[in-house]
Amino acid sequence: MANPVLPSSGVLSPLGLDAVRLSPGFWGDRVALNREVTIAHCQDWEEREGWIGNFRGERPRRGREFSDSEIYKLLEAMSWADHPALPALAETVAQAQEGDGYINTRWSGSRYTDFEWGHELYCYGHLIQAGVARLRMHGEDRLTQVAVWAADHVCRRFMEGTETCGHPVIEMALVELYRVTGTERYLEMARRFVERRGLPALADIPFGRAYYQDDIPVRQAQVFRGHAVRALYLASGVVDVAVETGDQELLKAVEAQWERTIARRTHLTGGMGSRHIDESFGDDYELPPDRAYNETCASIASIMLAHRLLLATGDARYADLAERTLYNMLATGVALDGRSFFYANPLQVRVPAVPLEGVNHAAEGGLRSPWFDVSCCPNNIARTLASLPAYLATSTDDGIQIHHHSPSEIRHGDLAVRVETGYPWDGSVTVRVLEDGDGRIKLRVPAWASDATLAHRGTVREVTPGYAVADGPWRAGDELRLELPISPRWTFPNTKIDALRGCAAVERGPLVYCAESVGDEPPLADLAVRVQPPVENAANGVVELEVEASLGAAELGDSDGWPYAPAQNGHVDSSDARLRLIPYHRWGNRGPATMRVWLPI
């Protein structure tokens, strides 16, 4: 089955790219753009920067020590997209593999001398994931041979001992290779990598061992901490190991860590990672809007983890978090033209970024860039969008479950349905049965959707968050109609989040909204909003909102340059206005801008 995650057990079984076909719509358009534009864009930049040339032996070697992994992510995207450029690129990569299966353009000749920062096993992980994608979409070929050979090398070299990698990812890659090949040593190698972490297995560093989750064994951790991408990749691999080995204690440990992380360390957009200095989670309730890092790769890792937990448990809360992250982080990470990207995703930008056309060396928020020194995010976006249909629906023995509402055709067993919807702009979701068949159809009702209804066989009933259920048998032409009350709503932060006290945000359906100011538009630094019902305005199929606001300059302290005063003296010069709000995922497409999600009340 063409699927990036295919567990042998669990409450739900994923439906892959061979069972879910996207139609034009919010996600269908983005998946098509990814195949037609973004994948080629990534390949062009990797060639231009010399990262592909490294595999040809071109000298001097160019790129960071982990740049090989970007070519592997691109190969995975090409595999899921059945992209015609794959065979030639795979052959280029194959030229660099050594006789025992080792492959790394940075460390060849000085193997395994820096487990903390070298990223050798990390690079193998992405190579193996590309090989798994190719096996499931195409079958054995040159790329799959390189990936399997590399995995065999890893097992020979690391099965004994206590060594592991400073950047997790190989754990879930090896489990997936086990799932597709049935070779037990890959699962055992992944299990040992998981159990070694936190013994500790790695040297201490200035950021501390928590940076790469080596401060405490996985089973004892209470929350995700350290570098956000590393933490979430590791947790995904841990879930895979737990599912395949039947280790319920290990699975429950990750579930508990996820719960606390969502409750205390996750931004409104679903973004994770509050600190710029080490791209890490902050402490509980440390969620500043302007200094939020929220790396795009962390959001993709969060989606991967939520999907795995959904498959293992069937709990709708994991699909809820995945939906929030898909619409407000993944969709934000790539521009509408598919050719520029966000690396960091703050919820407030105070000063417009300085535009640039080449490589962004800073990777700070506020600037969509065509490429970065560290370009994990563009390639990660490419492989995620290429495999996105596999995240939308699942199956059980008695039917199908539709978790993410997008125009599509879904087929499984006796069931064949077409999903028709304008979601997320419109809350109507129609599921039309295409052929006679039998089975239960379940449609997710998001946690925010109170007063939702399901129309079925002439009756309309209220449905609560979770899943709306309808049973067959079905005749061709039968319909289900789910109505989700998509309307703007004000959202308020937990008072423990110091940085957000006195603020509110606006959401509509699954979308988070923001204010954006470009050029001569009113500044956002000095504003206050009134919590009144937002006004909707539809333009070009996109719903924008307006809220009542006062825009102006406030003088609330002495004028001698000291910004504090014993009492609020001074005055506020302001004018009433309508503040225009746009979906967060659309900001930054009109050029350098200031932006804010959380609005002072």
LUMSE-521533 format. One record per residue (C-alpha): residue number from 1; x, y, z; residue in three letters. Coordinates in steps of 0.25 Angstrom, whole numbers. Example, Ala and Ser with C-alpha at 12.3 -4.5 7.8 and 13.67 -1.06 7.14 Angstrom:
# LUMSE-521533
(1, (49, -18, 31), ALA)
(2, (55, -4, 29), SER)
This chain:
# LUMSE-521533
(1, (0, 0, 0), MET)
(2, (5, 14, -4), ALA)
(3, (6, 20, 10), ASN)
(4, (17, 26, 18), PRO)
(5, (12, 20, 31), VAL)
(6, (7, 6, 31), LEU)
(7, (6, -1, 45), PRO)
(8, (3, -16, 46), SER)
(9, (-7, -13, 57), SER)
(10, (-15, -2, 63), GLY)
(11, (-29, 3, 64), VAL)
(12, (-29, 9, 50), LEU)
(13, (-22, 5, 37), SER)
(14, (-18, 16, 28), PRO)
(15, (-23, 17, 14), LEU)
(16, (-11, 21, 5), GLY)
(17, (-9, 29, -8), LEU)
(18, (-15, 17, -16), ASP)
(19, (-29, 18, -8), ALA)
(20, (-30, 33, -6), VAL)
(21, (-30, 43, -19), ARG)
(22, (-30, 57, -16), LEU)
(23, (-39, 66, -25), SER)
(24, (-37, 81, -27), PRO)
(25, (-39, 89, -14), GLY)
(26, (-31, 94, -3), PHE)
(27, (-21, 82, -2), TRP)
(28, (-23, 77, -16), GLY)
(29, (-18, 90, -22), ASP)
(30, (-6, 90, -12), ARG)
(31, (-2, 76, -15), VAL)
(32, (-3, 78, -30), ALA)
(33, (6, 91, -29), LEU)
(34, (16, 83, -20), ASN)
(35, (18, 73, -31), ARG)
(36, (18, 83, -43), GLU)
(37, (26, 94, -36), VAL)
(38, (32, 92, -22), THR)
(39, (39, 79, -25), ILE)
(40, (46, 84, -37), ALA)
(41, (49, 97, -29), HIS)
(42, (56, 89, -18), CYS)
(43, (64, 81, -28), GLN)
(44, (69, 93, -35), ASP)
(45, (74, 100, -23), TRP)
(46, (80, 87, -18), GLU)
(47, (88, 86, -31), GLU)
(48, (91, 101, -31), ARG)
(49, (97, 100, -16), GLU)
(50, (105, 88, -20), GLY)
(51, (98, 79, -10), TRP)
(52, (95, 69, -22), ILE)
(53, (109, 71, -27), GLY)
(54, (115, 65, -14), ASN)
(55, (110, 52, -19), PHE)
(56, (117, 53, -32), ARG)
(57, (130, 56, -24), GLY)
(58, (131, 70, -27), GLU)
(59, (141, 78, -18), ARG)
(60, (141, 85, -10), PRO)
(61, (129, 79, -3), ARG)
(62, (118, 89, -1), ARG)
(63, (107, 90, 9), GLY)
(64, (105, 87, 24), ARG)
(65, (109, 74, 30), GLU)
(66, (95, 69, 28), PHE)
(67, (92, 74, 14), SER)
(68, (91, 59, 9), ASP)
(69, (78, 58, 16), SER)
(70, (72, 69, 8), GLU)
(71, (74, 61, -5), ILE)
(72, (68, 49, 2), TYR)
(73, (56, 57, 6), LYS)
(74, (54, 61, -8), LEU)
(75, (55, 47, -13), LEU)
(76, (44, 43, -4), GLU)
(77, (35, 54, -9), ALA)
(78, (39, 50, -23), MET)
(79, (35, 35, -20), SER)
(80, (21, 39, -14), TRP)
(81, (19, 48, -26), ALA)
(82, (24, 38, -36), ASP)
(83, (33, 49, -41), HIS)
(84, (40, 47, -55), PRO)
(85, (53, 53, -49), ALA)
(86, (55, 42, -39), LEU)
(87, (63, 31, -46), PRO)
(88, (74, 41, -51), ALA)
(89, (75, 47, -37), LEU)
(90, (75, 33, -30), ALA)
(91, (86, 28, -39), GLU)
(92, (95, 41, -35), THR)
(93, (93, 37, -21), VAL)
(94, (96, 23, -23), ALA)
(95, (110, 26, -29), GLN)
(96, (114, 31, -15), ALA)
(97, (111, 18, -7), GLN)
(98, (123, 10, -2), GLU)
(99, (125, -5, -3), GLY)
(100, (120, -8, 11), ASP)
(101, (107, 1, 9), GLY)
(102, (113, 13, 16), TYR)
(103, (109, 26, 9), ILE)
(104, (111, 41, 14), ASN)
(105, (118, 52, 6), THR)
(106, (123, 59, 18), ARG)
(107, (129, 48, 27), TRP)
(108, (134, 38, 17), SER)
(109, (148, 35, 22), GLY)
(110, (145, 39, 36), SER)
(111, (133, 31, 40), ARG)
(112, (125, 32, 53), TYR)
(113, (134, 42, 60), THR)
(114, (123, 52, 64), ASP)
(115, (110, 45, 68), PHE)
(116, (106, 58, 75), GLU)
(117, (106, 67, 63), TRP)
(118, (110, 58, 51), GLY)
(119, (96, 54, 46), HIS)
(120, (101, 42, 39), GLU)
(121, (90, 33, 45), LEU)
(122, (80, 44, 43), TYR)
(123, (84, 45, 28), CYS)
(124, (82, 29, 27), TYR)
(125, (68, 31, 33), GLY)
(126, (64, 40, 22), HIS)
(127, (70, 31, 11), LEU)
(128, (63, 19, 17), ILE)
(129, (50, 27, 17), GLN)
(130, (52, 30, 2), ALA)
(131, (54, 16, -1), GLY)
(132, (42, 12, 7), VAL)
(133, (34, 22, -1), ALA)
(134, (39, 16, -14), ARG)
(135, (37, 2, -10), LEU)
(136, (22, 5, -8), ARG)
(137, (20, 13, -20), MET)
(138, (28, 6, -30), HIS)
(139, (36, -6, -25), GLY)
(140, (50, -10, -25), GLU)
(141, (60, -1, -33), ASP)
(142, (73, 6, -31), ARG)
(143, (68, 15, -20), LEU)
(144, (62, 4, -12), THR)
(145, (75, -4, -13), GLN)
(146, (83, 8, -8), VAL)
(147, (74, 9, 4), ALA)
(148, (74, -5, 8), VAL)
(149, (89, -7, 7), TRP)
(150, (90, 6, 16), ALA)
(151, (81, 0, 26), ALA)
(152, (88, -13, 26), ASP)
(153, (101, -6, 29), HIS)
(154, (95, 1, 40), VAL)
(155, (90, -12, 47), CYS)
(156, (104, -18, 45), ARG)
(157, (111, -6, 51), ARG)
(158, (101, -2, 62), PHE)
(159, (94, -14, 67), MET)
(160, (103, -16, 79), GLU)
(161, (108, -4, 87), GLY)
(162, (101, 8, 93), THR)
(163, (103, 18, 81), GLU)
(164, (92, 26, 75), THR)
(165, (90, 39, 67), CYS)
(166, (89, 54, 73), GLY)
(167, (77, 56, 63), HIS)
(168, (66, 45, 63), PRO)
(169, (59, 40, 51), VAL)
(170, (66, 27, 47), ILE)
(171, (57, 20, 58), GLU)
(172, (44, 22, 50), MET)
(173, (51, 20, 37), ALA)
(174, (56, 6, 41), LEU)
(175, (42, 2, 47), VAL)
(176, (36, 6, 33), GLU)
(177, (46, -2, 26), LEU)
(178, (43, -14, 35), TYR)
(179, (28, -12, 31), ARG)
(180, (31, -13, 16), VAL)
(181, (41, -24, 16), THR)
(182, (38, -32, 28), GLY)
(183, (53, -32, 32), THR)
(184, (53, -33, 48), GLU)
(185, (67, -27, 50), ARG)
(186, (62, -14, 45), TYR)
(187, (51, -13, 56), LEU)
(188, (61, -18, 66), GLU)
(189, (71, -8, 63), MET)
(190, (61, 3, 64), ALA)
(191, (57, -2, 78), ARG)
(192, (71, -2, 83), ARG)
(193, (73, 12, 78), PHE)
(194, (60, 16, 86), VAL)
(195, (65, 9, 98), GLU)
(196, (79, 15, 98), ARG)
(197, (75, 29, 98), ARG)
(198, (75, 36, 112), GLY)
(199, (85, 26, 118), LEU)
(200, (92, 35, 114), PRO)
(201, (97, 31, 100), ALA)
(202, (103, 45, 96), LEU)
(203, (113, 55, 101), ALA)
(204, (108, 67, 109), ASP)
(205, (107, 80, 101), ILE)
(206, (105, 95, 105), PRO)
(207, (90, 93, 102), PHE)
(208, (89, 81, 111), GLY)
(209, (86, 67, 108), ARG)
(210, (71, 70, 108), ALA)
(211, (74, 77, 94), TYR)
(212, (75, 64, 88), TYR)
(213, (66, 56, 98), GLN)
(214, (78, 49, 104), ASP)
(215, (76, 54, 118), ASP)
(216, (66, 43, 122), ILE)
(217, (61, 30, 117), PRO)
(218, (48, 31, 108), VAL)
(219, (39, 24, 118), ARG)
(220, (42, 33, 129), GLN)
(221, (40, 46, 122), ALA)
(222, (28, 55, 126), GLN)
(223, (27, 64, 114), VAL)
(224, (34, 67, 100), PHE)
(225, (46, 76, 103), ARG)
(226, (59, 81, 96), GLY)
(227, (60, 83, 81), HIS)
(228, (46, 82, 76), ALA)
(229, (48, 74, 63), VAL)
(230, (57, 64, 69), ARG)
(231, (47, 62, 81), ALA)
(232, (36, 60, 71), LEU)
(233, (43, 51, 61), TYR)
(234, (48, 43, 73), LEU)
(235, (34, 42, 79), ALA)
(236, (29, 37, 65), SER)
(237, (39, 26, 65), GLY)
(238, (36, 22, 79), VAL)
(239, (21, 20, 75), VAL)
(240, (25, 12, 63), ASP)
(241, (34, 3, 72), VAL)
(242, (23, 2, 83), ALA)
(243, (12, -2, 73), VAL)
(244, (21, -13, 66), GLU)
(245, (26, -19, 79), THR)
(246, (13, -18, 86), GLY)
(247, (19, -9, 97), ASP)
(248, (7, -2, 103), GLN)
(249, (15, 4, 114), GLU)
(250, (24, 11, 104), LEU)
(251, (12, 16, 96), LEU)
(252, (5, 21, 108), LYS)
(253, (17, 29, 112), ALA)
(254, (17, 36, 99), VAL)
(255, (2, 39, 100), GLU)
(256, (5, 45, 113), ALA)
(257, (16, 54, 108), GLN)
(258, (8, 58, 97), TRP)
(259, (-4, 62, 106), GLU)
(260, (5, 71, 114), ARG)
(261, (12, 77, 102), THR)
(262, (-1, 81, 96), ILE)
(263, (-7, 87, 108), ALA)
(264, (5, 95, 112), ARG)
(265, (15, 96, 101), ARG)
(266, (8, 98, 88), THR)
(267, (4, 111, 81), HIS)
(268, (-10, 114, 75), LEU)
(269, (-6, 110, 61), THR)
(270, (-1, 97, 66), GLY)
(271, (13, 101, 65), GLY)
(272, (24, 96, 74), MET)
(273, (37, 101, 79), GLY)
(274, (37, 115, 86), SER)
(275, (52, 118, 87), ARG)
(276, (61, 123, 75), HIS)
(277, (74, 120, 82), ILE)
(278, (73, 105, 81), ASP)
(279, (60, 103, 73), GLU)
(280, (55, 97, 86), SER)
(281, (42, 95, 94), PHE)
(282, (41, 106, 105), GLY)
(283, (36, 103, 119), ASP)
(284, (22, 101, 122), ASP)
(285, (13, 113, 117), TYR)
(286, (26, 119, 111), GLU)
(287, (18, 123, 98), LEU)
(288, (23, 137, 94), PRO)
(289, (16, 141, 80), PRO)
(290, (28, 150, 75), ASP)
(291, (39, 141, 79), ARG)
(292, (32, 128, 75), ALA)
(293, (41, 119, 67), TYR)
(294, (31, 109, 62), ASN)
(295, (40, 103, 51), GLU)
(296, (32, 98, 39), THR)
(297, (39, 84, 41), CYS)
(298, (34, 83, 55), ALA)
(299, (20, 85, 50), SER)
(300, (22, 74, 40), ILE)
(301, (28, 65, 51), ALA)
(302, (16, 68, 60), SER)
(303, (6, 64, 49), ILE)
(304, (14, 51, 47), MET)
(305, (13, 48, 62), LEU)
(306, (-2, 52, 63), ALA)
(307, (-5, 43, 51), HIS)
(308, (3, 31, 58), ARG)
(309, (-5, 33, 71), LEU)
(310, (-18, 34, 63), LEU)
(311, (-15, 20, 56), LEU)
(312, (-11, 14, 69), ALA)
(313, (-23, 19, 78), THR)
(314, (-34, 24, 69), GLY)
(315, (-35, 36, 78), ASP)
(316, (-41, 48, 70), ALA)
(317, (-32, 58, 78), ARG)
(318, (-20, 54, 70), TYR)
(319, (-27, 57, 57), ALA)
(320, (-32, 71, 63), ASP)
(321, (-17, 75, 66), LEU)
(322, (-13, 70, 52), ALA)
(323, (-24, 78, 45), GLU)
(324, (-20, 91, 53), ARG)
(325, (-5, 89, 49), THR)
(326, (-8, 85, 35), LEU)
(327, (-16, 98, 32), TYR)
(328, (-8, 108, 41), ASN)
(329, (6, 102, 40), MET)
(330, (8, 93, 27), LEU)
(331, (0, 102, 19), ALA)
(332, (7, 115, 24), THR)
(333, (21, 109, 22), GLY)
(334, (20, 110, 6), VAL)
(335, (16, 122, -2), ALA)
(336, (4, 122, -11), LEU)
(337, (13, 121, -23), ASP)
(338, (21, 109, -17), GLY)
(339, (34, 115, -18), ARG)
(340, (38, 122, -5), SER)
(341, (37, 117, 9), PHE)
(342, (36, 121, 24), PHE)
(343, (46, 114, 33), TYR)
(344, (41, 120, 46), ALA)
(345, (27, 124, 48), ASN)
(346, (25, 134, 59), PRO)
(347, (11, 139, 63), LEU)
(348, (16, 154, 63), GLN)
(349, (25, 161, 54), VAL)
(350, (28, 175, 59), ARG)
(351, (37, 180, 47), VAL)
(352, (36, 177, 32), PRO)
(353, (47, 168, 28), ALA)
(354, (57, 172, 17), VAL)
(355, (54, 165, 4), PRO)
(356, (65, 156, -2), LEU)
(357, (65, 148, -15), GLU)
(358, (76, 138, -11), GLY)
(359, (79, 129, 1), VAL)
(360, (74, 133, 14), ASN)
(361, (85, 131, 24), HIS)
(362, (77, 135, 36), ALA)
(363, (64, 126, 35), ALA)
(364, (57, 136, 44), GLU)
(365, (42, 138, 44), GLY)
(366, (36, 149, 35), GLY)
(367, (42, 146, 22), LEU)
(368, (38, 136, 11), ARG)
(369, (51, 132, 5), SER)
(370, (54, 123, -8), PRO)
(371, (65, 116, 0), TRP)
(372, (72, 115, 13), PHE)
(373, (86, 111, 17), ASP)
(374, (79, 100, 25), VAL)
(375, (67, 96, 15), SER)
(376, (61, 85, 23), CYS)
(377, (47, 92, 22), CYS)
(378, (45, 93, 7), PRO)
(379, (49, 78, 5), ASN)
(380, (40, 74, 17), ASN)
(381, (28, 82, 12), ILE)
(382, (30, 75, -2), ALA)
(383, (30, 61, 3), ARG)
(384, (19, 64, 13), THR)
(385, (10, 70, 2), LEU)
(386, (13, 58, -8), ALA)
(387, (8, 48, 3), SER)
(388, (-3, 56, 8), LEU)
(389, (-15, 48, 3), PRO)
(390, (-10, 37, 12), ALA)
(391, (-13, 45, 24), TYR)
(392, (-28, 48, 21), LEU)
(393, (-35, 35, 23), ALA)
(394, (-34, 21, 30), THR)
(395, (-41, 8, 31), SER)
(396, (-46, -3, 40), THR)
(397, (-53, -16, 38), ASP)
(398, (-66, -9, 38), ASP)
(399, (-64, 3, 29), GLY)
(400, (-56, 16, 27), ILE)
(401, (-53, 28, 35), GLN)
(402, (-51, 42, 29), ILE)
(403, (-42, 50, 38), HIS)
(404, (-39, 62, 29), HIS)
(405, (-50, 68, 20), HIS)
(406, (-44, 71, 6), SER)
(407, (-50, 69, -8), PRO)
(408, (-46, 54, -12), SER)
(409, (-50, 40, -16), GLU)
(410, (-48, 29, -5), ILE)
(411, (-49, 14, -8), ARG)
(412, (-48, 3, 2), HIS)
(413, (-54, -11, 1), GLY)
(414, (-69, -9, -3), ASP)
(415, (-69, 6, 0), LEU)
(416, (-66, 16, -11), ALA)
(417, (-69, 31, -8), VAL)
(418, (-67, 44, -13), ARG)
(419, (-65, 56, -3), VAL)
(420, (-70, 69, -8), GLU)
(421, (-67, 82, 1), THR)
(422, (-62, 96, 0), GLY)
(423, (-55, 94, 14), TYR)
(424, (-49, 101, 21), PRO)
(425, (-56, 113, 15), TRP)
(426, (-70, 106, 16), ASP)
(427, (-75, 96, 26), GLY)
(428, (-83, 87, 17), SER)
(429, (-77, 74, 15), VAL)
(430, (-85, 64, 5), THR)
(431, (-81, 50, 4), VAL)
(432, (-87, 43, -8), ARG)
(433, (-87, 28, -10), VAL)
(434, (-82, 24, -24), LEU)
(435, (-85, 9, -24), GLU)
(436, (-94, -1, -16), ASP)
(437, (-87, -6, -4), GLY)
(438, (-88, -7, 11), ASP)
(439, (-80, -2, 23), GLY)
(440, (-80, 9, 33), ARG)
(441, (-76, 23, 29), ILE)
(442, (-70, 32, 40), LYS)
(443, (-68, 47, 39), LEU)
(444, (-59, 55, 48), ARG)
(445, (-66, 66, 55), VAL)
(446, (-55, 76, 60), PRO)
(447, (-54, 80, 75), ALA)
(448, (-58, 94, 71), TRP)
(449, (-71, 90, 64), ALA)
(450, (-82, 91, 74), SER)
(451, (-97, 90, 68), ASP)
(452, (-92, 82, 56), ALA)
(453, (-102, 73, 49), THR)
(454, (-102, 61, 40), LEU)
(455, (-113, 59, 29), ALA)
(456, (-115, 44, 25), HIS)
(457, (-127, 37, 19), ARG)
(458, (-137, 49, 21), GLY)
(459, (-133, 51, 35), THR)
(460, (-125, 62, 41), VAL)
(461, (-118, 60, 55), ARG)
(462, (-109, 67, 64), GLU)
(463, (-95, 62, 65), VAL)
(464, (-84, 65, 75), THR)
(465, (-69, 66, 74), PRO)
(466, (-63, 53, 71), GLY)
(467, (-69, 45, 60), TYR)
(468, (-82, 45, 53), ALA)
(469, (-86, 31, 49), VAL)
(470, (-95, 26, 38), ALA)
(471, (-97, 11, 35), ASP)
(472, (-100, 4, 21), GLY)
(473, (-104, -3, 13), PRO)
(474, (-102, 7, 2), TRP)
(475, (-108, 10, -11), ARG)
(476, (-100, 18, -22), ALA)
(477, (-105, 32, -21), GLY)
(478, (-107, 32, -6), ASP)
(479, (-102, 44, 2), GLU)
(480, (-98, 48, 15), LEU)
(481, (-97, 63, 18), ARG)
(482, (-89, 68, 30), LEU)
(483, (-91, 83, 34), GLU)
(484, (-80, 89, 42), LEU)
(485, (-84, 103, 48), PRO)
(486, (-72, 111, 42), ILE)
(487, (-73, 125, 48), SER)
(488, (-63, 134, 54), PRO)
(489, (-60, 133, 69), ARG)
(490, (-51, 140, 79), TRP)
(491, (-41, 131, 86), THR)
(492, (-34, 135, 99), PHE)
(493, (-21, 130, 105), PRO)
(494, (-19, 123, 118), ASN)
(495, (-15, 133, 128), THR)
(496, (-2, 126, 132), LYS)
(497, (3, 130, 118), ILE)
(498, (10, 143, 123), ASP)
(499, (13, 148, 109), ALA)
(500, (-2, 147, 104), LEU)
(501, (-9, 154, 116), ARG)
(502, (-19, 164, 111), GLY)
(503, (-20, 159, 97), CYS)
(504, (-29, 151, 89), ALA)
(505, (-29, 144, 75), ALA)
(506, (-39, 141, 65), VAL)
(507, (-42, 127, 59), GLU)
(508, (-52, 122, 48), ARG)
(509, (-53, 108, 46), GLY)
(510, (-40, 101, 46), PRO)
(511, (-33, 114, 42), LEU)
(512, (-25, 124, 51), VAL)
(513, (-26, 139, 46), TYR)
(514, (-16, 150, 47), CYS)
(515, (-15, 165, 45), ALA)
(516, (-5, 168, 34), GLU)
(517, (1, 182, 30), SER)
(518, (8, 184, 17), VAL)
(519, (14, 197, 12), GLY)
(520, (5, 209, 16), ASP)
(521, (-5, 201, 23), GLU)
(522, (-8, 205, 37), PRO)
(523, (3, 200, 47), PRO)
(524, (0, 189, 57), LEU)
(525, (9, 193, 68), ALA)
(526, (-1, 202, 75), ASP)
(527, (-15, 196, 74), LEU)
(528, (-26, 191, 83), ALA)
(529, (-38, 183, 79), VAL)
(530, (-52, 182, 84), ARG)
(531, (-58, 168, 86), VAL)
(532, (-70, 169, 77), GLN)
(533, (-74, 159, 66), PRO)
(534, (-65, 160, 54), PRO)
(535, (-71, 163, 41), VAL)
(536, (-68, 153, 29), GLU)
(537, (-64, 158, 15), ASN)
(538, (-62, 147, 4), ALA)
(539, (-53, 150, -7), ALA)
(540, (-47, 141, -18), ASN)
(541, (-52, 129, -9), GLY)
(542, (-45, 133, 3), VAL)
(543, (-52, 138, 15), VAL)
(544, (-46, 151, 22), GLU)
(545, (-51, 157, 35), LEU)
(546, (-52, 171, 41), GLU)
(547, (-52, 174, 55), VAL)
(548, (-54, 187, 62), GLU)
(549, (-41, 194, 67), ALA)
(550, (-34, 207, 71), SER)
(551, (-22, 210, 63), LEU)
(552, (-12, 220, 68), GLY)
(553, (-1, 225, 77), ALA)
(554, (-1, 223, 92), ALA)
(555, (7, 232, 102), GLU)
(556, (6, 224, 115), LEU)
(557, (19, 229, 122), GLY)
(558, (28, 240, 124), ASP)
(559, (34, 246, 112), SER)
(560, (49, 245, 117), ASP)
(561, (51, 232, 110), GLY)
(562, (47, 223, 122), TRP)
(563, (36, 214, 118), PRO)
(564, (30, 211, 132), TYR)
(565, (22, 220, 141), ALA)
(566, (15, 218, 155), PRO)
(567, (1, 221, 148), ALA)
(568, (-4, 222, 134), GLN)
(569, (-2, 237, 131), ASN)
(570, (-3, 243, 118), GLY)
(571, (-13, 240, 107), HIS)
(572, (-16, 232, 95), VAL)
(573, (-18, 238, 81), ASP)
(574, (-26, 228, 73), SER)
(575, (-37, 226, 62), SER)
(576, (-47, 216, 61), ASP)
(577, (-45, 207, 50), ALA)
(578, (-48, 193, 44), ARG)
(579, (-36, 184, 45), LEU)
(580, (-35, 174, 34), ARG)
(581, (-31, 160, 38), LEU)
(582, (-27, 149, 28), ILE)
(583, (-24, 134, 30), PRO)
(584, (-10, 133, 36), TYR)
(585, (-6, 123, 25), HIS)
(586, (-7, 134, 15), ARG)
(587, (1, 145, 22), TRP)
(588, (15, 149, 16), GLY)
(589, (10, 147, 1), ASN)
(590, (9, 162, -2), ARG)
(591, (23, 166, 2), GLY)
(592, (30, 170, 15), PRO)
(593, (20, 172, 26), ALA)
(594, (17, 173, 40), THR)
(595, (7, 163, 46), MET)
(596, (1, 159, 59), ARG)
(597, (-9, 148, 63), VAL)
(598, (-11, 152, 77), TRP)
(599, (-18, 165, 78), LEU)
(600, (-18, 174, 90), PRO)
(601, (-32, 176, 96), ILE)
